Amino acid sequence: MSFEGRAFYNFLHMTGAEEYLSEATSWQVKDYRNLATTELFEALQQEGIYLDEDSFALYIEQCESPEAIAEALLGDQDDEDRIERAYLLIFELWRRLCREKQSLSVFCDELDYQMSLYEQGEHNEEVLQEMLTQLENLLDQNADHGERPKIVFQLITNFLAHDLEDFIYGFAADQLDAGNDVYASELIDGFYEYIEKAFWLDFLRARLLAKVDVEEATRMTSRLLEQLREHPDLDLLLEMLRTLIYQEEIPLFYDIFAMIEPLLEREEDFQDLLEIMIEYFSTLDREEEEHKVEAILGRREFVDKEKEFVMHDTDFQELKKLVNTIAL
């Protein structure tokens, strides 16, 4: 994955890399948002750059982004670590001292921050929704100038540590679960042409439709499954299976289970399927089958999640028999 702007450092922080970095490289995951402005300028001085708010403001007037300031101040340097340390400080100073200029890297950094807060349950819903609206407008503006939508989307996501496609799907699904159907529909429609994995949004559209027309939603899901036979997506099929547990679409449920079988490649895939089937049997009040699948999962608790999974696995064959017993 290609990272631009501050995205690489956000990625390190997001993935917990600070646990493995030495003191010498701790600057890569430092939370610069928590530093006082005076501390930022003092740290810049340690890199040999002597600025204060007034002199920094002069650079802001002449430059369009924190990257441009870093280039102006450090363009002739060859110490990459020094350049990057100074860049992170300059970036944070720009973020808090230059509200009137919205560079792409700063916008995406703030979006990354809001997405992280959402994942931690500490977000401000209005702020996040406003940022997604701004993102949609930014995409539309570039597409209106003749750029290919998916290319525009990819260029912007290079400035983000998060997987934006996954986040948009998850956020829209959460809105749907919360009953915010209108906003969920707006998110789906707004980002649909930009996203490579449009099948995921197609499934959300089917879920939305199921609230008003179950029969048509079932037909839509069936058409989606036909497309997925040509373009298999195990993660999406598992998501569909998990959702259908509560929609009483029994034939679709077993169709998807059959499609999943040849796609299982790793132990983690199989254990994900086991967890879904435990929930499924529980919903059907089939305690005997539920306990048997729980026992299978328990036996595999310490199996390496990355281990290759094979179809003739005896536990999988047992699971298939339990499923077939219900399906018949």
C-alpha positions as CSV (number, residue, x, y, z in Angstrom):
1,M,0.0,0.0,0.0
2,S,1.2,3.5,-0.9
3,F,1.1,6.1,1.8
4,E,1.1,9.9,1.3
5,G,1.2,12.7,3.8
6,R,1.0,11.6,7.4
7,A,-0.8,8.4,6.7
8,F,2.1,6.1,7.2
9,Y,2.6,7.3,10.8
10,N,-1.1,7.1,11.5
11,F,-1.0,3.5,10.3
12,L,1.9,2.7,12.6
13,H,0.0,4.2,15.6
14,M,-3.3,2.5,14.5
15,T,-1.7,-0.9,14.2
16,G,0.0,-0.7,17.6
17,A,3.5,-0.5,16.2
18,E,4.6,1.7,19.1
19,E,4.9,-1.5,21.1
20,Y,7.8,-2.6,19.0
21,L,9.6,0.6,18.2
22,S,12.7,1.6,20.1
23,E,13.1,4.9,21.9
24,A,15.2,6.0,18.9
25,T,12.2,5.7,16.6
26,S,9.4,6.6,19.0
27,W,9.0,9.9,17.2
28,Q,7.2,7.9,14.5
29,V,4.2,7.2,16.7
30,K,4.3,10.1,19.1
31,D,0.9,11.7,19.6
32,Y,1.7,15.2,18.4
33,R,-1.8,16.4,19.0
34,N,-1.1,16.3,22.7
35,L,2.0,18.5,22.5
36,A,1.7,22.2,23.3
37,T,2.5,24.6,20.5
38,T,5.6,25.8,22.3
39,E,6.8,22.1,22.6
40,L,6.5,21.7,18.8
41,F,8.6,24.8,18.1
42,E,11.2,23.6,20.7
43,A,11.4,20.2,19.0
44,L,11.9,22.0,15.7
45,Q,14.8,23.9,17.2
46,Q,16.4,20.6,18.1
47,E,16.2,19.8,14.4
48,G,18.0,23.0,13.6
49,I,14.9,24.9,12.5
50,Y,14.3,28.1,14.4
51,L,10.7,29.4,14.0
52,D,8.0,30.9,16.1
53,E,4.3,31.5,15.3
54,D,5.0,34.8,13.5
55,S,7.7,33.4,11.2
56,F,5.7,30.2,10.7
57,A,2.8,32.3,9.6
58,L,5.0,33.8,6.8
59,Y,5.6,30.3,5.5
60,I,1.9,29.6,5.6
61,E,1.3,32.7,3.4
62,Q,3.8,31.4,0.8
63,C,2.9,27.7,0.9
64,E,-0.2,25.6,0.1
65,S,0.5,22.7,2.4
66,P,2.7,21.5,5.2
67,E,4.6,19.4,2.7
68,A,5.5,22.5,0.8
69,I,6.8,24.1,4.0
70,A,8.9,21.0,4.7
71,E,10.3,21.1,1.2
72,A,11.1,24.8,1.6
73,L,12.9,24.3,4.9
74,L,14.5,20.9,4.3
75,G,14.7,20.4,0.5
76,D,18.5,20.3,0.5
77,Q,18.9,17.8,3.3
78,D,19.8,14.2,2.9
79,D,19.1,12.9,6.4
80,E,15.7,11.2,5.9
81,D,15.0,10.7,9.5
82,R,15.6,14.4,10.3
83,I,13.4,15.4,7.4
84,E,10.6,13.2,8.6
85,R,10.9,14.2,12.2
86,A,10.7,17.9,11.2
87,Y,7.8,17.2,8.8
88,L,5.6,15.7,11.6
89,L,6.2,18.8,13.7
90,I,5.5,21.1,10.8
91,F,2.4,19.1,9.9
92,E,1.0,19.5,13.4
93,L,1.8,23.2,13.5
94,W,0.0,23.7,10.2
95,R,-3.0,21.7,11.4
96,R,-3.5,23.9,14.4
97,L,-2.3,27.3,13.1
98,C,-3.6,27.3,9.6
99,R,-7.4,26.7,9.7
100,E,-8.1,28.7,6.5
101,K,-6.1,26.5,4.1
102,Q,-7.4,22.9,3.8
103,S,-4.7,20.8,2.3
104,L,-5.6,17.2,1.2
105,S,-3.1,15.7,3.6
106,V,-4.5,17.6,6.6
107,F,-8.1,16.8,5.7
108,C,-7.3,13.1,5.4
109,D,-5.3,13.2,8.7
110,E,-8.4,14.6,10.4
111,L,-10.6,12.0,8.7
112,D,-8.3,9.2,9.9
113,Y,-8.5,10.7,13.4
114,Q,-12.3,10.8,13.3
115,M,-12.5,7.2,12.0
116,S,-10.2,6.0,14.8
117,L,-12.5,7.8,17.4
118,Y,-15.5,6.1,15.8
119,E,-13.8,2.7,16.2
120,Q,-13.1,3.5,19.8
121,G,-16.7,4.7,20.5
122,E,-15.5,8.2,21.3
123,H,-16.6,10.0,18.1
124,N,-18.8,13.0,17.4
125,E,-21.3,11.7,14.9
126,E,-22.0,15.1,13.4
127,V,-18.3,15.8,12.9
128,L,-17.8,12.4,11.2
129,Q,-20.8,12.8,9.0
130,E,-19.7,16.3,8.0
131,M,-16.2,15.0,7.0
132,L,-17.7,12.2,4.9
133,T,-19.9,14.8,3.2
134,Q,-16.8,16.9,2.5
135,L,-15.0,13.8,1.2
136,E,-17.9,13.0,-1.2
137,N,-17.9,16.6,-2.4
138,L,-14.1,16.4,-3.0
139,L,-14.5,13.2,-5.0
140,D,-17.4,14.7,-7.0
141,Q,-15.4,17.8,-7.8
142,N,-12.5,15.8,-9.2
143,A,-14.9,13.5,-11.1
144,D,-16.7,16.5,-12.6
145,H,-13.3,17.6,-14.1
146,G,-13.1,14.4,-16.1
147,E,-11.1,12.2,-13.7
148,R,-12.1,8.5,-13.5
149,P,-14.1,8.1,-10.2
150,K,-12.3,5.0,-8.9
151,I,-8.9,6.5,-9.8
152,V,-9.8,9.7,-7.8
153,F,-10.9,7.6,-4.9
154,Q,-7.6,5.6,-4.9
155,L,-5.5,8.7,-5.0
156,I,-7.2,10.2,-2.0
157,T,-7.1,6.9,0.0
158,N,-3.3,7.0,-0.3
159,F,-3.4,9.8,2.2
160,L,-5.4,7.6,4.7
161,A,-4.2,4.9,7.1
162,H,-7.7,3.4,7.3
163,D,-9.2,1.2,4.6
164,L,-11.8,3.7,3.5
165,E,-13.9,1.2,1.5
166,D,-14.2,-1.0,4.5
167,F,-15.0,1.9,6.8
168,I,-17.7,3.3,4.5
169,Y,-19.4,-0.1,4.3
170,G,-19.2,-0.6,8.1
171,F,-20.4,2.9,8.9
172,A,-23.3,2.6,6.5
173,A,-24.2,-0.9,7.9
174,D,-24.1,0.6,11.4
175,Q,-26.5,3.3,10.3
176,L,-28.8,0.7,8.9
177,D,-28.7,-1.3,12.1
178,A,-29.5,1.9,14.0
179,G,-32.6,2.6,11.9
180,N,-31.0,5.6,10.1
181,D,-32.1,4.2,6.8
182,V,-32.2,7.6,4.9
183,Y,-28.6,8.4,5.8
184,A,-27.5,4.9,5.1
185,S,-29.0,5.1,1.6
186,E,-27.3,8.5,1.1
187,L,-23.9,7.1,2.0
188,I,-24.4,4.1,-0.3
189,D,-25.5,6.3,-3.2
190,G,-22.9,8.9,-2.6
191,F,-19.9,6.6,-2.7
192,Y,-21.1,3.8,-4.9
193,E,-19.4,4.9,-8.1
194,Y,-16.1,5.4,-6.4
195,I,-15.7,2.0,-4.6
196,E,-14.2,-1.1,-6.2
197,K,-16.0,-3.5,-3.9
198,A,-19.5,-2.3,-5.0
199,F,-20.9,-5.8,-4.2
200,W,-20.7,-4.9,-0.5
201,L,-22.9,-1.8,-1.1
202,D,-25.3,-3.9,-3.3
203,F,-25.8,-6.1,-0.3
204,L,-26.6,-3.1,1.9
205,R,-29.1,-2.0,-0.7
206,A,-30.7,-5.4,-0.5
207,R,-30.9,-5.1,3.3
208,L,-32.5,-1.6,2.9
209,L,-35.1,-3.0,0.4
210,A,-35.9,-5.9,2.8
211,K,-37.4,-3.5,5.2
212,V,-40.2,-2.6,2.7
213,D,-40.3,-5.5,0.2
214,V,-38.9,-8.8,1.3
215,E,-39.6,-10.6,-1.9
216,E,-37.8,-8.1,-4.1
217,A,-34.9,-8.0,-1.6
218,T,-34.6,-11.7,-1.9
219,R,-34.5,-11.5,-5.7
220,M,-31.9,-8.8,-5.5
221,T,-29.8,-10.9,-3.1
222,S,-30.1,-13.9,-5.5
223,R,-28.9,-11.8,-8.4
224,L,-26.0,-10.6,-6.3
225,L,-25.1,-14.3,-5.5
226,E,-25.0,-15.1,-9.2
227,Q,-22.5,-12.3,-9.7
228,L,-20.5,-13.6,-6.7
229,R,-20.3,-17.0,-8.4
230,E,-18.2,-15.3,-11.1
231,H,-16.4,-13.0,-8.6
232,P,-16.1,-14.8,-5.3
233,D,-15.6,-12.8,-2.1
234,L,-15.4,-14.9,1.0
235,D,-15.6,-12.0,3.4
236,L,-18.8,-10.7,1.8
237,L,-20.4,-14.2,1.7
238,L,-19.6,-14.6,5.4
239,E,-21.1,-11.2,6.1
240,M,-24.2,-12.1,4.1
241,L,-24.5,-15.4,6.0
242,R,-24.3,-13.7,9.3
243,T,-27.0,-11.2,8.4
244,L,-29.4,-13.8,7.0
245,I,-29.5,-15.6,10.3
246,Y,-32.2,-13.2,11.4
247,Q,-34.0,-12.7,8.1
248,E,-35.5,-16.2,7.8
249,E,-34.4,-16.6,4.2
250,I,-33.5,-20.3,4.7
251,P,-32.9,-21.3,1.0
252,L,-30.5,-18.3,0.6
253,F,-28.7,-19.2,3.8
254,Y,-27.9,-22.7,2.5
255,D,-27.0,-21.4,-1.0
256,I,-24.4,-19.1,0.6
257,F,-23.1,-21.9,2.9
258,A,-22.5,-24.1,-0.2
259,M,-20.7,-21.2,-2.0
260,I,-18.5,-20.6,1.0
261,E,-17.2,-24.2,1.2
262,P,-14.6,-24.1,-1.7
263,L,-13.4,-20.6,-0.6
264,L,-12.1,-21.6,2.8
265,E,-8.4,-21.3,2.7
266,R,-7.2,-20.6,6.2
267,E,-8.1,-21.8,9.7
268,E,-9.3,-18.3,10.5
269,D,-11.9,-18.6,7.7
270,F,-13.2,-21.9,9.1
271,Q,-13.4,-20.5,12.6
272,D,-15.3,-17.5,11.4
273,L,-17.8,-19.8,9.8
274,L,-18.1,-21.9,13.0
275,E,-19.0,-18.8,15.0
276,I,-21.7,-17.9,12.5
277,M,-23.2,-21.4,12.6
278,I,-23.2,-21.4,16.5
279,E,-25.3,-18.2,16.3
280,Y,-27.5,-19.7,13.6
281,F,-28.3,-22.9,15.5
282,S,-28.9,-20.8,18.6
283,T,-31.4,-18.7,16.7
284,L,-33.2,-21.9,15.6
285,D,-33.2,-23.2,19.2
286,R,-31.3,-26.3,18.0
287,E,-29.2,-26.7,21.2
288,E,-27.8,-30.1,20.3
289,E,-26.3,-28.8,17.1
290,E,-25.2,-25.5,18.7
291,H,-23.3,-27.4,21.4
292,K,-21.7,-29.7,18.8
293,V,-20.4,-26.7,16.8
294,E,-19.2,-25.0,20.0
295,A,-17.2,-28.2,20.8
296,I,-15.6,-28.1,17.3
297,L,-14.6,-24.5,17.8
298,G,-13.3,-25.3,21.3
299,R,-11.1,-28.1,19.9
300,R,-9.5,-25.7,17.4
301,E,-8.9,-22.8,19.8
302,F,-5.1,-23.0,19.6
303,V,-4.8,-23.9,16.0
304,D,-2.7,-21.3,14.1
305,K,-5.2,-19.0,12.4
306,E,-3.0,-18.8,9.3
307,K,-2.7,-22.6,8.9
308,E,-4.0,-23.8,5.5
309,F,-7.5,-25.3,5.7
310,V,-8.4,-28.4,3.8
311,M,-11.8,-29.5,2.6
312,H,-11.5,-33.1,4.0
313,D,-11.0,-31.8,7.5
314,T,-13.1,-34.0,9.8
315,D,-14.5,-31.1,11.7
316,F,-15.7,-29.5,8.6
317,Q,-17.3,-32.7,7.4
318,E,-19.1,-32.9,10.8
319,L,-20.3,-29.3,10.4
320,K,-21.7,-30.1,6.9
321,K,-23.6,-33.1,8.3
322,L,-25.2,-30.9,10.9
323,V,-26.1,-28.3,8.3
324,N,-27.6,-30.9,6.0
325,T,-29.7,-32.3,8.8
326,I,-31.4,-28.9,9.2
327,A,-31.5,-28.1,5.5
328,L,-33.3,-31.3,4.5
